[in-house]
Amino acid sequence: MFRIHGTLALLCSAGAAAAQERAPTFHRDLAPVVYAKCSVCHHEGGGAPFALVDFEDVRKRATQIVTVTQGRIMPPWLPAPGENEFQDDRSLSAEEIELFRRWAEGGKLEGDPSAGPPPPTFTREWRLGTPDLVLEIPAGYVLPAEGRDVYRNFVIPSAATETHHVGAVEFRPEDPALVHHAVLFVDTSGSARELDRADAEPGYGGMGPGRARLPGGTFVSYAPGKLPRPPRDGISWPLDPRTDLLLQLHLRPTGKPEPVRVALGLTFVADPPTRHPAAIRLVSRDIDIPAGEPAYVVEDEFELPVAVEVLSVLPHAHYLGKDLSGTALLPDGARRTLIHVPSWDFDWQDEYRYREPLSLPRGTRIAMRYTFDNSAENPLNPSSPPRRVRHGPETTDEMAELVLEVLPKEEDRPLLLAAFQKKERLLDLVYVERMAREEPTNPRWHNLAGSYCLAAGRTAEAVEHYRRLVELKPAQANPRLFLGRAELADGRPADAARSLERALALDERLVPARVELALAHAALGKGEGARGELEAALALEPGNARVLATLGELDLARGERERARERFEAALAADPEHRRAILLLARMQLDEGEVDGAIGLLGGALEAHPDDPRLHHALGLALEKRGAVEKAREHFRTAHELEPSDEEFRASYERVRGGGGE
């Protein structure tokens, strides 16, 4: 009997030991998951409110961890699992979620420390090494203690003394708990500085970057726990002395006033980029969500005119976003999911880079479909009770955007950009014209509608919008300037001259009005009157590139070539991207046999404006003159495809179409 009981005891003891051996332990089973998916945010000095970097940290929060992982609240990761794999995926598999539950319910065993990886270490040193340039947002902004989240845009002058190529950016918030996420833009227009100056505090509010754009068509962003990415082969973006960086921060009040300080560490690469991504945006401004509506849908699509590789995807909506999807319908009828977020959370938005680029052929239709929930059942609804919500940049408005970072072939990039910008302009025009109809006494919409009509070549409609703007703002000079500009474009120089003279009567220092009046005089055959207006404008603004370039044109028309050349060179010294001055100076260089100079000037301009058909055509002429017929043919082809109605572009392409050789 004793032997039997002893045997049973031994068996039970062995079974218990085996069961304990099978039970998950922290070091062997949980540590690899915790260190990879949790500790990157949950560490001292990180963006999370507590640390998860050792056994004791995890043990005392085991119940909470089980709750938030089973609810897929943590780690924050919005894309649904599917056919695409993203870099830096923080999501947990079903097996990993079950592992946390089994460990918590199985006694929270520590296990053998040597059975798992060592705890991670975190440092305040730069992860990508010492940066080549460190920039900081302006000091002095203090985040309020209470209230809703804050979106703030900070303008940072480049501090560069020459042109550099930026391959990577590392973000370093002094207090990561304040910064929910950040997005970097670049601005060469000066518009961000104007918005900054108009705000009493450092930076300016809102979610719209204005005329600033993604640097080099790439996503540069920060979120807590997101590790900085090293440079990619052949991909970088230029930083020169005229460039302002615009850092948009999503800030979260902590209950006490907090000074906001963020540094950027820029890593330069030696060579100019050989691959140039482009940012393609699907967007809907037709957002007008009734109060209580639980499933409001907006859509947009764009057909790719060239083949591309999709590198990254960035979905964006505000608090009412519910289900966000992006798809690609291939020419053969196959459908691919670009991204699907079945449960959008404004607080955890991010950009997602594919592990392997997605190849999409020419003719693919990329589409977005976003569903919004404006009901009381939406726990994220910022309005209680729900209210009507329309499109707008504030967090209590709504937006619907899907931005793709795509990489076309270099020769196809101008066609892609031109097609996309045509779509954007049409979308903008439809939106502002609708708003002008809905709010006919709001001058903002007539001003925007006039500018978009003018850009689209709908000059008569632009004139009507600006006439209405003058009626609404009769004492201001700018509306009359805009009207005169539209009348001149519409082939009515006499009417334009009258409008512009009235603008100058209201503000005699309005230099753009003097330039437009000079053009009106020239169209009416009043050459001396045109020159007089331009000389007066130059006295007011000696470094105005447009004034200098226009004076150069008049000099050239009078045969004063040396003087004209001086004007064009002065215009480019003031604004190196002034395309009219570039084209006219390059033409003079070609006439005078300076072929290499013209090629260099036009090639540099095309790097900044690859979708300009005039630059392609001019560079084609220069290359043809040098005997590089193959290269010339490519630029003539691009100019013709960008602007097929232009007879000069067509004729140049046809002339060299059958040629060959260099």
C-alpha positions as CSV (number, residue, x, y, z in Angstrom):
1,M,0.0,0.0,0.0
2,F,2.8,2.3,1.0
3,R,4.6,1.6,-2.3
4,I,1.4,2.3,-4.3
5,H,0.8,5.6,-2.5
6,G,4.4,6.5,-2.9
7,T,4.3,5.8,-6.6
8,L,1.1,7.9,-6.9
9,A,2.7,10.7,-5.0
10,L,5.7,10.6,-7.3
11,L,3.5,10.6,-10.3
12,C,1.4,13.5,-9.1
13,S,4.5,15.4,-8.2
14,A,6.0,14.7,-11.7
15,G,2.6,15.7,-13.3
16,A,2.5,19.0,-11.3
17,A,6.1,19.7,-12.3
18,A,5.3,19.0,-15.9
19,A,2.2,21.3,-15.7
20,Q,4.3,24.0,-14.1
21,E,6.9,23.5,-16.8
22,R,4.2,24.0,-19.5
23,A,2.8,27.1,-17.8
24,P,4.1,30.3,-19.5
25,T,6.7,32.2,-17.6
26,F,7.6,35.8,-18.0
27,H,11.2,35.5,-19.1
28,R,10.8,32.6,-21.5
29,D,7.4,33.4,-23.0
30,L,6.3,37.0,-22.3
31,A,9.5,39.0,-22.3
32,P,10.1,38.7,-26.1
33,V,6.6,40.1,-26.7
34,V,6.7,42.8,-24.0
35,Y,10.1,44.1,-25.0
36,A,9.2,44.2,-28.7
37,K,5.6,45.6,-28.5
38,C,5.2,47.4,-25.2
39,S,8.5,48.6,-23.8
40,V,9.2,51.0,-26.7
41,C,6.6,53.3,-25.3
42,H,6.4,52.0,-21.7
43,H,9.7,53.1,-20.2
44,E,11.0,55.9,-18.1
45,G,11.0,59.0,-20.3
46,G,8.8,57.4,-22.9
47,G,5.4,58.5,-24.0
48,A,3.4,56.1,-21.8
49,P,2.4,56.8,-18.2
50,F,4.2,53.8,-16.7
51,A,7.0,51.5,-17.4
52,L,6.9,47.8,-18.6
53,V,10.5,46.9,-18.8
54,D,10.9,44.1,-16.2
55,F,9.0,41.2,-14.5
56,E,7.8,43.3,-11.6
57,D,6.5,46.1,-13.9
58,V,4.4,43.5,-15.8
59,R,3.3,41.4,-12.8
60,K,1.7,44.2,-10.9
61,R,-0.3,45.3,-14.0
62,A,-1.2,41.8,-15.3
63,T,-5.0,42.2,-15.0
64,Q,-5.0,45.6,-16.7
65,I,-2.7,44.2,-19.5
66,V,-5.0,41.2,-20.1
67,T,-8.0,43.6,-20.4
68,V,-6.5,46.0,-22.8
69,T,-4.9,43.4,-25.0
70,Q,-8.0,41.3,-25.3
71,G,-9.9,44.4,-26.2
72,R,-7.1,45.2,-28.7
73,I,-6.8,48.7,-27.1
74,M,-3.1,48.1,-26.6
75,P,-0.7,48.1,-28.2
76,P,-2.2,50.8,-30.5
77,W,-2.3,49.5,-34.1
78,L,-5.2,50.4,-36.4
79,P,-4.8,48.4,-39.7
80,A,-6.7,45.1,-39.8
81,P,-4.6,42.0,-40.6
82,G,-4.8,41.2,-44.2
83,E,-2.8,40.7,-47.4
84,N,-0.3,43.5,-46.6
85,E,2.5,43.5,-44.0
86,F,3.7,46.8,-42.6
87,Q,7.0,47.7,-41.0
88,D,7.0,48.2,-37.2
89,D,3.8,46.3,-36.8
90,R,2.8,46.7,-33.1
91,S,-0.2,44.5,-33.2
92,L,-0.5,41.3,-31.2
93,S,-1.5,37.9,-32.7
94,A,-4.4,35.9,-31.2
95,E,-1.8,33.6,-29.8
96,E,0.1,36.4,-28.1
97,I,-3.1,37.8,-26.6
98,E,-4.0,34.4,-25.3
99,L,-0.4,34.0,-23.9
100,F,-1.0,37.1,-21.7
101,R,-4.2,35.6,-20.3
102,R,-2.7,32.2,-19.6
103,W,0.3,33.8,-17.9
104,A,-1.9,36.0,-15.6
105,E,-4.3,33.1,-14.8
106,G,-1.5,30.6,-14.4
107,G,0.2,32.3,-11.4
108,K,2.2,35.1,-13.2
109,L,5.3,33.0,-13.0
110,E,8.7,34.7,-13.4
111,G,10.7,31.7,-14.6
112,D,14.4,31.6,-15.2
113,P,15.9,35.0,-16.1
114,S,18.5,33.3,-18.3
115,A,15.7,31.8,-20.5
116,G,14.7,35.0,-22.1
117,P,16.2,38.2,-23.7
118,P,17.8,40.8,-21.5
119,P,15.7,43.8,-20.6
120,P,15.8,46.7,-23.1
121,T,17.8,49.8,-22.4
122,F,16.7,53.2,-23.4
123,T,18.9,56.3,-23.9
124,R,18.4,60.0,-24.5
125,E,21.2,59.8,-27.1
126,W,20.4,60.1,-30.8
127,R,19.5,56.6,-32.1
128,L,20.8,57.3,-35.6
129,G,24.0,58.7,-34.4
130,T,25.1,62.3,-34.1
131,P,22.9,64.4,-36.5
132,D,24.5,66.6,-39.1
133,L,22.1,69.4,-38.2
134,V,19.9,69.9,-35.1
135,L,17.0,72.2,-35.3
136,E,14.5,73.2,-32.6
137,I,11.0,74.6,-32.6
138,P,10.9,78.2,-31.3
139,A,10.9,78.6,-27.6
140,G,8.0,80.1,-25.6
141,Y,4.9,78.1,-26.4
142,V,3.2,76.7,-23.3
143,L,0.6,74.0,-23.6
144,P,-2.5,74.9,-21.5
145,A,-3.2,72.8,-18.5
146,E,-6.7,71.8,-19.5
147,G,-8.9,71.5,-22.5
148,R,-9.0,69.5,-25.7
149,D,-6.0,68.3,-27.6
150,V,-4.1,71.1,-29.4
151,Y,-2.8,71.1,-33.0
152,R,0.1,73.6,-33.4
153,N,2.3,74.3,-36.3
154,F,5.9,75.6,-35.7
155,V,8.0,77.2,-38.4
156,I,11.7,76.4,-38.2
157,P,14.1,78.2,-40.5
158,S,16.5,75.7,-42.1
159,A,19.7,77.3,-40.8
160,A,21.4,75.7,-43.8
161,T,24.1,77.8,-45.6
162,E,24.1,75.6,-48.7
163,T,21.9,72.9,-50.2
164,H,22.0,69.6,-48.4
165,H,20.2,66.3,-49.0
166,V,18.3,65.0,-46.0
167,G,18.1,61.2,-45.8
168,A,16.6,60.8,-42.3
169,V,15.0,62.8,-39.5
170,E,14.9,61.9,-35.8
171,F,12.4,63.6,-33.5
172,R,13.3,64.3,-29.9
173,P,10.5,65.8,-27.7
174,E,11.8,67.0,-24.4
175,D,8.7,65.5,-22.8
176,P,7.3,62.7,-24.9
177,A,4.1,62.5,-22.9
178,L,3.0,65.9,-24.4
179,V,3.5,64.9,-28.0
180,H,0.9,62.5,-29.3
181,H,2.3,62.6,-32.9
182,A,4.1,65.0,-35.3
183,V,4.3,65.4,-39.0
184,L,7.0,67.4,-40.9
185,F,6.4,69.6,-43.9
186,V,8.6,71.9,-45.9
187,D,7.7,75.4,-47.1
188,T,9.5,77.5,-49.7
189,S,6.7,80.0,-50.3
190,G,7.0,82.0,-47.1
191,S,3.3,81.4,-46.4
192,A,3.9,79.5,-43.1
193,R,6.0,82.5,-41.8
194,E,3.0,84.8,-42.6
195,L,0.7,82.6,-40.6
196,D,3.2,82.4,-37.8
197,R,3.5,86.2,-37.7
198,A,-0.3,86.6,-37.5
199,D,-0.5,84.5,-34.3
200,A,0.5,86.1,-31.0
201,E,2.2,82.9,-29.7
202,P,5.0,80.9,-31.4
203,G,3.5,78.9,-34.3
204,Y,-0.1,78.9,-35.3
205,G,-3.1,76.6,-34.7
206,G,-5.0,74.3,-37.0
207,M,-4.5,71.0,-38.9
208,G,-4.0,72.5,-42.3
209,P,-0.3,72.9,-43.5
210,G,-1.4,75.6,-46.0
211,R,1.1,75.7,-49.0
212,A,3.7,73.6,-47.2
213,R,4.2,70.1,-48.6
214,L,5.6,66.7,-47.7
215,P,9.4,66.8,-48.0
216,G,10.3,65.3,-51.3
217,G,7.0,63.5,-51.5
218,T,8.0,61.4,-48.4
219,F,6.3,60.9,-45.1
220,V,8.3,62.2,-42.2
221,S,6.4,61.7,-38.9
222,Y,6.7,60.8,-35.2
223,A,4.6,58.9,-32.8
224,P,5.6,57.6,-29.3
225,G,7.4,54.3,-29.6
226,K,8.1,54.8,-33.3
227,L,11.8,54.2,-33.9
228,P,13.6,56.6,-36.3
229,R,14.2,55.1,-39.7
230,P,17.6,55.3,-41.4
231,P,18.1,56.7,-44.9
232,R,16.7,54.7,-47.8
233,D,18.8,54.1,-50.8
234,G,18.5,56.8,-53.4
235,I,15.7,58.7,-51.5
236,S,16.3,62.1,-49.9
237,W,15.0,65.6,-50.0
238,P,16.7,69.0,-50.4
239,L,17.2,71.5,-47.7
240,D,18.6,74.9,-48.7
241,P,18.8,78.4,-47.0
242,R,15.4,79.4,-48.3
243,T,13.5,76.4,-46.9
244,D,11.4,76.5,-43.8
245,L,10.5,73.4,-42.0
246,L,7.0,73.2,-40.6
247,L,6.5,70.8,-37.7
248,Q,2.8,70.1,-36.9
249,L,2.4,68.8,-33.4
250,H,-0.6,67.0,-31.9
251,L,-0.3,68.0,-28.2
252,R,-2.2,66.6,-25.2
253,P,-2.7,68.7,-22.0
254,T,-1.5,67.0,-18.8
255,G,-3.3,69.0,-16.1
256,K,-0.7,71.7,-15.7
257,P,0.9,74.2,-18.0
258,E,3.8,72.7,-19.9
259,P,6.4,74.3,-22.1
260,V,6.7,72.5,-25.4
261,R,10.2,71.8,-26.7
262,V,11.0,69.5,-29.6
263,A,14.4,69.0,-31.4
264,L,14.9,67.5,-34.9
265,G,18.1,65.7,-35.8
266,L,18.7,65.7,-39.5
267,T,21.0,63.2,-41.2
268,F,22.4,64.2,-44.5
269,V,23.4,61.9,-47.4
270,A,26.3,62.7,-49.8
271,D,24.6,62.3,-53.1
272,P,21.4,63.8,-54.6
273,P,18.4,61.5,-54.8
274,T,18.1,59.1,-57.7
275,R,14.6,58.0,-56.8
276,H,11.8,60.6,-56.2
277,P,8.6,59.5,-54.5
278,A,5.4,61.4,-54.9
279,A,2.5,62.0,-52.6
280,I,-0.9,61.1,-54.1
281,R,-3.9,62.1,-52.0
282,L,-7.4,60.9,-52.2
283,V,-9.8,63.3,-50.5
284,S,-13.4,64.2,-50.1
285,R,-14.6,67.6,-49.1
286,D,-18.3,66.6,-49.6
287,I,-18.7,66.0,-45.9
288,D,-22.0,67.1,-44.3
289,I,-22.9,64.6,-41.6
290,P,-26.3,65.0,-40.0
291,A,-26.6,64.8,-36.3
292,G,-27.2,61.3,-35.2
293,E,-26.2,59.7,-38.5
294,P,-24.3,56.4,-37.7
295,A,-23.0,55.4,-41.1
296,Y,-22.2,58.4,-43.4
297,V,-20.0,57.4,-46.4
298,V,-17.7,59.5,-48.6
299,E,-15.6,58.2,-51.5
300,D,-12.9,59.3,-53.9
301,E,-10.8,57.6,-56.6
302,F,-7.9,58.3,-59.0
303,E,-6.7,56.4,-62.0
304,L,-3.0,55.9,-62.2
305,P,-1.6,57.2,-65.5
306,V,1.6,55.3,-65.0
307,A,2.8,52.3,-63.1
308,V,4.0,52.9,-59.5
309,E,5.3,51.2,-56.4
310,V,3.4,52.1,-53.3
311,L,5.8,52.6,-50.4
312,S,3.6,53.9,-47.6
313,V,0.0,54.8,-46.8
314,L,-1.5,57.4,-44.4
315,P,-5.2,57.5,-43.6
316,H,-6.7,60.5,-41.9
317,A,-10.0,61.4,-40.4
318,H,-11.1,63.1,-37.2
319,Y,-13.2,61.8,-34.2
320,L,-16.2,60.6,-36.2
321,G,-14.2,58.3,-38.4
322,K,-15.4,54.7,-38.1
323,D,-14.4,52.4,-40.9
324,L,-11.6,53.6,-43.3
325,S,-10.6,51.6,-46.3
326,G,-8.3,52.1,-49.3
327,T,-8.3,49.7,-52.3
328,A,-6.7,49.3,-55.7
329,L,-8.7,47.9,-58.6
330,L,-6.2,46.6,-61.2
331,P,-6.9,46.7,-65.0
332,D,-7.4,43.0,-65.1
333,G,-10.2,43.3,-62.5
334,A,-8.3,42.0,-59.5
335,R,-8.8,44.0,-56.3
336,R,-6.1,44.7,-53.7
337,T,-6.5,46.1,-50.2
338,L,-4.1,49.0,-49.6
339,I,-5.3,49.5,-46.0
340,H,-8.3,48.7,-43.9
341,V,-9.0,50.3,-40.5
342,P,-12.2,48.7,-39.2
343,S,-12.2,50.8,-36.0
344,W,-10.6,54.2,-36.5
345,D,-9.2,56.0,-33.5
346,F,-8.2,59.6,-34.1
347,D,-5.8,59.4,-31.1
348,W,-3.7,56.7,-32.7
349,Q,-3.4,57.7,-36.3
350,D,0.0,57.0,-38.0
351,E,1.6,56.4,-41.4
352,Y,2.2,52.8,-42.4
353,R,5.2,51.7,-44.5
354,Y,4.9,48.4,-46.4
355,R,7.5,45.7,-45.7
356,E,7.6,45.2,-49.5
357,P,6.4,47.9,-51.9
358,L,3.1,47.2,-53.7
359,S,3.4,47.2,-57.5
360,L,0.4,48.8,-59.3
361,P,0.3,48.9,-63.1
362,R,-0.8,51.8,-65.2
363,G,-4.6,52.1,-65.3
364,T,-5.1,51.0,-61.7
365,R,-7.9,52.8,-59.9
366,I,-7.1,53.6,-56.3
367,A,-10.1,54.3,-54.2
368,M,-11.0,55.2,-50.7
369,R,-14.3,54.6,-48.8
370,Y,-14.7,56.2,-45.4
371,T,-17.6,55.7,-43.0
372,F,-18.4,58.2,-40.2
373,D,-20.4,57.7,-37.1
374,N,-22.1,60.9,-35.8
375,S,-24.4,59.2,-33.4
376,A,-24.6,59.4,-29.6
377,E,-23.4,55.8,-29.5
378,N,-20.0,56.8,-30.8
379,P,-17.9,57.2,-27.6
380,L,-15.4,59.4,-29.4
381,N,-18.0,61.9,-30.7
382,P,-16.8,65.3,-29.4
383,S,-20.3,66.7,-29.4
384,S,-23.0,65.7,-26.9
385,P,-25.7,65.8,-28.1
386,P,-24.4,65.2,-31.7
387,R,-24.5,68.2,-34.0
388,R,-24.2,68.6,-37.8
389,V,-20.5,68.3,-38.9
390,R,-19.0,69.5,-42.1
391,H,-15.6,69.4,-43.8
392,G,-13.0,71.6,-42.1
393,P,-9.5,71.6,-40.4
394,E,-10.6,71.8,-36.8
395,T,-10.9,68.7,-34.7
396,T,-14.6,69.3,-34.3
397,D,-14.9,69.4,-38.1
398,E,-14.2,66.3,-40.2
399,M,-11.8,65.3,-42.9
400,A,-11.3,62.3,-45.2
401,E,-7.9,61.8,-46.7
402,L,-5.9,58.8,-47.9
403,V,-2.3,59.8,-48.8
404,L,-0.1,57.3,-50.7
405,E,3.7,57.6,-51.0
406,V,4.4,56.2,-54.4
407,L,7.5,55.7,-56.5
408,P,7.1,55.9,-60.3
409,K,9.8,55.5,-62.9
410,E,11.8,58.7,-63.2
411,E,10.6,59.4,-66.7
412,D,6.9,58.8,-65.7
413,R,7.0,61.1,-62.6
414,P,6.0,64.3,-64.5
415,L,2.9,62.6,-66.0
416,L,1.9,61.3,-62.6
417,L,2.2,64.7,-60.9
418,A,0.4,66.5,-63.7
419,A,-2.5,64.1,-63.7
420,F,-2.8,64.2,-59.9
421,Q,-2.6,68.1,-59.8
422,K,-5.3,68.3,-62.4
423,K,-7.5,66.1,-60.2
424,E,-6.6,68.2,-57.1
425,R,-7.4,71.5,-58.9
426,L,-10.7,70.2,-60.2
427,L,-11.7,68.9,-56.7
428,D,-10.7,72.3,-55.1
429,L,-12.7,74.2,-57.8
430,V,-15.8,72.1,-57.3
431,Y,-15.6,72.6,-53.6
432,V,-15.1,76.4,-53.5
433,E,-17.7,77.0,-56.1
434,R,-20.2,75.1,-54.1
435,M,-19.3,77.0,-51.0
436,A,-19.6,80.3,-52.9
437,R,-23.1,79.3,-54.0
438,E,-24.1,78.3,-50.4
439,E,-22.5,81.4,-48.8
440,P,-22.8,84.1,-51.5
441,T,-21.9,86.9,-49.1
442,N,-18.8,85.3,-47.8
443,P,-15.8,87.0,-49.6
444,R,-13.4,84.1,-48.8
445,W,-15.2,81.7,-51.2
446,H,-15.4,84.2,-54.1
447,N,-11.7,84.9,-53.6
448,L,-10.8,81.2,-53.7
449,A,-13.2,80.4,-56.5
450,G,-11.7,83.2,-58.6
451,S,-8.2,81.9,-58.1
452,Y,-9.1,78.3,-58.9
453,C,-11.1,79.4,-62.0
454,L,-8.2,81.4,-63.2
455,A,-5.8,78.5,-62.7
456,A,-8.1,76.3,-64.7
457,G,-8.3,78.7,-67.6
458,R,-12.0,79.6,-66.9
459,T,-11.2,83.3,-67.1
460,A,-14.7,84.6,-67.6
461,E,-15.9,82.8,-64.5
462,A,-12.9,84.1,-62.5
463,V,-13.9,87.7,-63.5
464,E,-17.4,87.2,-62.2
465,H,-16.2,85.9,-58.8
466,Y,-13.8,88.7,-58.4
467,R,-16.5,91.3,-59.4
468,R,-18.5,89.9,-56.5
469,L,-15.5,90.1,-54.3
470,V,-15.1,93.8,-55.2
471,E,-18.8,94.4,-54.3
472,L,-18.2,92.7,-50.9
473,K,-14.9,94.5,-50.2
474,P,-15.2,97.9,-52.1
475,A,-12.7,99.7,-49.9
476,Q,-9.9,97.1,-50.3
477,A,-7.3,97.2,-53.0
478,N,-6.5,93.5,-53.4
479,P,-10.0,92.5,-54.8
480,R,-9.5,95.1,-57.6
481,L,-6.0,93.7,-58.2
482,F,-7.5,90.2,-58.6
483,L,-10.2,91.4,-60.9
484,G,-7.8,93.2,-63.1
485,R,-5.6,90.1,-63.3
486,A,-8.6,88.0,-64.3
487,E,-9.7,90.6,-66.9
488,L,-6.3,90.7,-68.4
489,A,-6.2,86.9,-68.7
490,D,-9.7,87.0,-70.3
491,G,-8.3,89.2,-73.1
492,R,-9.7,92.5,-71.8
493,P,-6.7,94.8,-71.2
494,A,-8.7,98.0,-71.2
495,D,-11.0,96.8,-68.4
496,A,-8.0,95.4,-66.6
497,A,-6.2,98.7,-66.7
498,R,-9.2,100.5,-65.2
499,S,-9.5,97.9,-62.3
500,L,-5.8,98.1,-61.6
501,E,-5.7,101.9,-61.6
502,R,-8.5,101.8,-59.0
503,A,-6.6,99.3,-56.9
504,L,-3.6,101.7,-57.0
505,A,-5.8,104.6,-56.0
506,L,-6.6,102.7,-52.9
507,D,-3.0,101.5,-52.3
508,E,-0.3,103.1,-54.4
509,R,2.4,100.8,-52.9
510,L,0.6,97.6,-54.1
511,V,3.5,96.3,-56.3
512,P,1.6,93.3,-57.9
513,A,-1.0,95.8,-59.2
514,R,1.7,97.8,-60.8
515,V,3.1,94.7,-62.5
516,E,-0.4,93.7,-63.8
517,L,-1.0,97.3,-65.0
518,A,2.3,97.2,-66.9
519,L,1.2,94.0,-68.6
520,A,-2.2,95.7,-69.5
521,H,-0.4,98.7,-70.9
522,A,1.9,96.4,-72.9
523,A,-1.1,94.6,-74.3
524,L,-2.6,98.0,-75.3
525,G,0.6,99.0,-77.1
526,K,1.6,101.5,-74.4
527,G,5.2,100.3,-74.0
528,E,6.5,103.4,-72.1
529,G,3.5,103.3,-69.7
530,A,4.4,99.6,-69.0
531,R,8.0,100.5,-68.3
532,G,7.0,103.4,-66.1
533,E,4.8,101.2,-63.9
534,L,7.6,98.6,-63.6
535,E,10.2,101.1,-62.7
536,A,7.9,102.5,-60.0
537,A,7.4,98.9,-58.7
538,L,11.1,98.3,-58.7
539,A,11.7,101.5,-56.6
540,L,9.2,100.1,-54.0
541,E,10.7,96.5,-54.0
542,P,14.2,96.5,-55.6
543,G,14.5,92.7,-55.2
544,N,11.1,91.7,-56.6
545,A,11.8,88.8,-59.0
546,R,8.6,89.2,-61.0
547,V,9.2,92.9,-61.6
548,L,12.8,92.2,-62.7
549,A,11.8,89.4,-65.0
550,T,9.0,91.5,-66.6
551,L,11.4,94.4,-67.1
552,G,13.8,92.0,-68.7
553,E,11.1,90.9,-71.2
554,L,10.6,94.6,-72.2
555,D,14.3,95.1,-72.5
556,L,14.5,92.0,-74.7
557,A,11.7,93.2,-76.9
558,R,13.6,96.5,-77.5
559,G,16.7,94.6,-78.4
560,E,18.6,95.5,-75.2
561,R,19.9,92.0,-74.7
562,E,22.7,92.8,-72.2
563,R,20.3,94.7,-70.0
564,A,17.7,92.0,-70.3
565,R,20.2,89.4,-69.2
566,E,21.1,91.4,-66.2
567,R,17.5,91.6,-65.2
568,F,16.9,87.9,-65.6
569,E,20.0,87.1,-63.5
570,A,18.9,89.5,-60.8
571,A,15.4,87.9,-60.8
572,L,17.0,84.5,-60.3
573,A,19.2,85.8,-57.6
574,A,16.1,86.9,-55.8
575,D,14.1,83.8,-56.6
576,P,16.0,80.9,-58.0
577,E,12.7,79.1,-59.0
578,H,11.2,82.0,-61.0
579,R,10.3,79.9,-64.0
580,R,9.6,82.8,-66.5
581,A,13.1,84.2,-65.8
582,I,14.6,80.7,-66.1
583,L,12.9,80.1,-69.5
584,L,13.9,83.5,-70.9
585,L,17.5,83.4,-69.7
586,A,17.9,79.8,-71.0
587,R,16.6,81.0,-74.4
588,M,19.2,83.8,-74.5
589,Q,21.9,81.3,-73.5
590,L,21.0,79.0,-76.4
591,D,20.9,82.0,-78.8
592,E,24.4,82.9,-77.7
593,G,25.8,79.3,-77.9
594,E,25.9,78.7,-74.1
595,V,24.3,75.3,-74.5
596,D,25.7,73.7,-71.3
597,G,24.6,76.7,-69.2
598,A,21.1,76.5,-70.5
599,I,21.0,72.7,-69.9
600,G,22.2,73.2,-66.3
601,L,19.7,76.0,-65.6
602,L,16.7,74.1,-67.1
603,G,17.7,70.8,-65.5
604,G,17.8,72.3,-62.1
605,A,14.4,73.9,-62.6
606,L,12.9,70.6,-63.6
607,E,14.1,69.0,-60.3
608,A,11.8,71.5,-58.5
609,H,9.0,71.5,-61.1
610,P,9.0,68.1,-63.0
611,D,5.5,68.6,-64.3
612,D,6.1,71.9,-66.2
613,P,5.8,71.2,-69.9
614,R,7.5,74.5,-70.9
615,L,10.7,73.5,-69.0
616,H,10.7,70.0,-70.6
617,H,10.3,71.6,-74.1
618,A,13.0,74.2,-73.5
619,L,15.4,71.5,-72.2
620,G,14.6,69.3,-75.2
621,L,15.6,72.2,-77.5
622,A,18.9,72.6,-75.6
623,L,19.7,68.9,-75.7
624,E,18.8,68.8,-79.4
625,K,21.2,71.6,-80.0
626,R,24.0,69.7,-78.2
627,G,23.2,66.6,-80.3
628,A,21.7,64.5,-77.6
629,V,18.7,63.6,-79.7
630,E,17.5,60.6,-77.6
631,K,17.4,62.7,-74.4
632,A,15.8,65.6,-76.3
633,R,13.1,63.2,-77.6
634,E,12.2,62.1,-74.1
635,H,11.7,65.7,-72.9
636,F,9.7,66.6,-76.1
637,R,7.5,63.5,-75.5
638,T,6.9,64.5,-71.9
639,A,6.0,68.1,-72.9
640,H,3.6,66.8,-75.5
641,E,2.0,64.3,-73.2
642,L,1.6,67.0,-70.5
643,E,0.1,69.5,-72.9
644,P,-1.1,67.6,-76.0
645,S,-3.0,70.7,-77.3
646,D,0.2,72.8,-77.7
647,E,1.2,72.8,-81.4
648,E,4.8,73.7,-80.7
649,F,5.3,70.8,-78.3
650,R,3.7,68.4,-80.8
651,A,5.8,69.7,-83.7
652,S,9.1,69.3,-81.7
653,Y,8.2,65.8,-80.7
654,E,7.2,64.8,-84.2
655,R,10.5,66.3,-85.6
656,V,12.7,64.1,-83.6
657,R,10.4,61.1,-83.2
658,G,12.2,59.0,-85.8
659,G,15.7,60.2,-84.9
660,G,18.3,58.5,-82.8
661,G,21.8,58.5,-81.5
662,E,23.5,60.9,-79.2
